[in-house]
Amino acid sequence: MSNDALKVDSARFDVFLNKLRREPWLGTRAWWSKYLFHFSDIKNAVNVLNLGFLYSRHEALKKNIIVEDSASSHIIGNTESALTDFVRFYFRPLTPTSYMNEGFRPAHELYQGAHCPVPIYFLFDLIKVITHRDTRFSDGSLARYDHRILDSADEFANLPFRDIYHNSGWGHENLERQDEIKNRRHAEAIYPTRVSLNNLEYIVCRSQAEYETLYNLLSPSVWNRWKNKVAVSKYRKLFHNEWLFIKEVNLALHHIDVGFNFPARSRSYGPFSLRVDISDNITGLTAFYEKYYEDIVSELVKPHLELNVSKLNSSNYSVRITINGILAYLGKYTGDEIPF
């Protein structure tokens, strides 16, 4: 980034962030302060990686590249229309928004229509984005009428980071304080129209199965461009993991084993419709398994489903799994070779 593209006080952002990371209260969250976080459903993420840019909501709708809309229509309706012209980043993962829309959910559990069944996180270098002259930031949710849009290093240093990075239970906090913290957790950085992926540090998947799905949705050339930045979330928690999704899929000559992350609460156990489509890549023969679960936990008992595919007798087949008609996994079996 050339110097003329930087804020005049850009060096002071770096000084403050280095000081912030040494704060004892931040603890294991110190790594959050290195990144800006943007999450979207996997199908939208594929478009981002294919195009090489993150677009504002307004621009993405114009280009018809939002496949799975993760945003609540109510919240969008309460947000100034001008803000849809900006690319938006959170200062942290595990926001209240991601809590309300992450994972496969029964229709009655969708929050105001918002849904992000297979979330992918893009982690951008915070200091490189925040110091660009066109970047602004807020001290809370941009969907609230009382938000402030700020610009300078002094304003950045005065952001309520203890609340922005708050990640513990409510304890003895009163309702008014809870509302304030939820608002601060939604503080954002914004940038007009589109952001290139030059400062993209990581692309993080929730599970091994979803990593494989991303691999299979991308062309070989696009995958090779980004593969060194793609990771599976393991030690640093980015996802809530409280709803249904596919954790791992083991493909073999005679069987397919599907491992699930079950919903955390009993009222969210269903209904779910599951479909597994299998295609022989050589002969073109197909097979499928379909099941409707009123309560997936009690009906499966263990978070695994094993399917016998010995009759297909194929050493080269593809598997597509949908939950409630939405893509949950895409994979290929080509013998024992792992293609990524």
Sequence and secondary structure as in RCSB ss.txt:
>XXXX:A:sequence
MSNDALKVDSARFDVFLNKLRREPWLGTRAWWSKYLFHFSDIKNAVNVLNLGFLYSRHEALKKNIIVEDSASSHI
IGNTESALTDFVRFYFRPLTPTSYMNEGFRPAHELYQGAHCPVPIYFLFDLIKVITHRDTRFSDGSLARYDHRIL
DSADEFANLPFRDIYHNSGWGHENLERQDEIKNRRHAEAIYPTRVSLNNLEYIVCRSQAEYETLYNLLSPSVWNR
WKNKVAVSKYRKLFHNEWLFIKEVNLALHHIDVGFNFPARSRSYGPFSLRVDISDNITGLTAFYEKYYEDIVSEL
VKPHLELNVSKLNSSNYSVRITINGILAYLGKYTGDEIPF
>XXXX:A:secstr
  GGGB TTHHHHHHHHHHHTT GGGGGGGGGGGEEEEEEEHHHHHHHHHHTEEE HHHHHHTT  SS  S HHH
HHTS GGGGGEEEEESSSS HHHHHHBSB  GGG BTTB BSSEEEEEEEHHHHHTBTT EEESS TTSTT  EE
 SHHHHHTS HHHHT  S  TT  HHHHHHHHHHHT EEEEESEEESTTEEEEEESSHHHHHHHHHHS HHHHHH
HGGGEEE SSS      SBEEEEEEE SSEEEEEEE  SSGGGS  EEEEEEEEETTT  EEEEEEEESSHHHHH
SSSEEEEE TTT  SSEEEEEEETTEEEEEEEE TT    
